[in-house]
Amino acid sequence: MDVTPPPDDEQTKLWNGLAGRAWVDAQELLDSMFKPFEDLLIEAVSAESGGRVLDVGCGTGSTTLAAARRLGAKGRCIGIDISEPMIAAARARAEREGTPAGFIRANAQSHAFEPASFDMIISRFGVMFFDDPVRAFANLRRAARPDAELRFIAWRSPAETPFMTTAERAAAPLLPNLPARRPEAPGQFAFADRRRVSSILEESGWAGIDIRPIDVACTLPEKELVRYLTRLGPVGLMLQQVDDRTRTQVIETVRAAFEPYVHGAEVRFTAACWKVSAVAPAASAAPREVAST
């Protein structure tokens, strides 16, 4: 199912362009690196109770497919994402596996979900990109059945996971047009502030909010490090636009900056994240609807 988002949406442009294609190309690497987070989410999916699960910002579908496999014939998992390249990759994976997961290309902030149709909503790093997060989580609450669980994982501050901004810090002197990250703007670290996350969920009508810090060991093969830093993130995007000399200089400089994380054939870092859960209250307890803007 495709529901094309408005063409002027910044995140839509990003994830349907170079960023989306880069994530598809690096699918196996990223899925392996973020497997610990997938496992944390999927352990809460109940194969016994079945039901319908929604995976928000599902990307290339790894978490959606893992949930669908766990549910088996007793339930169904649906993934939603704004990126056409990633949704196409997710659908192809599901078909190859024969896993009965469904995928929707749309913006979860505004998509017209069937009301009260999901027993659980999950997300692995997929909920920090909404331009109106209160509206988005209110829309997800309406899609959730009473007492349905919301569970997601989001990054804490960049200072707590310096690995994720190493490339930007090293490349900044060589790439003067490298865009600076804006605190609380849609993006990787938009949910760094615990109080902001709690406020968003409260305002959008979720109850039983629990936000816990987790520190998770992540790894990737050293032989994949250059591909990782040249394709993904702000530096990866900028490298698609520079001349060969600058590109070579940036790659050499950035690769050297990652040396503290290299341990033989493996790159290791600790990911500082929030593990968030909440519950959709009964309809009678839900607050006034959040108006669309």
Sequence and secondary structure as in RCSB ss.txt:
>XXXX:A:sequence
MDVTPPPDDEQTKLWNGLAGRAWVDAQELLDSMFKPFEDLLIEAVSAESGGRVLDVGCGTGSTTLAAARRLGAKG
RCIGIDISEPMIAAARARAEREGTPAGFIRANAQSHAFEPASFDMIISRFGVMFFDDPVRAFANLRRAARPDAEL
RFIAWRSPAETPFMTTAERAAAPLLPNLPARRPEAPGQFAFADRRRVSSILEESGWAGIDIRPIDVACTLPEKEL
VRYLTRLGPVGLMLQQVDDRTRTQVIETVRAAFEPYVHGAEVRFTAACWKVSAVAPAASAAPREVAST
>XXXX:A:secstr
 B    TT HHHHHHTTHHHHHHHHTHHHHHHHTHHHHHHHHTTS TTT EEEEEET TTSHHHHHHHHHHGGGE
EEEEEES HHHHHHHHHHHHHHT   EEEES TTT    TT EEEEEEES SS  SSHHHHHHHHHHHEEEEEEE
EEEEE  GGG GGGGHHHHHHTTT TT     TTSSSTTTT  HHHHHHHHHHTT EEEEEEEEEEEEEEEGGGH
HHHHHHSHHHHHHHTSS HHHHHHHHHHHHHHTGGGEETTEEEEEEEEEEEEEE   GGG        
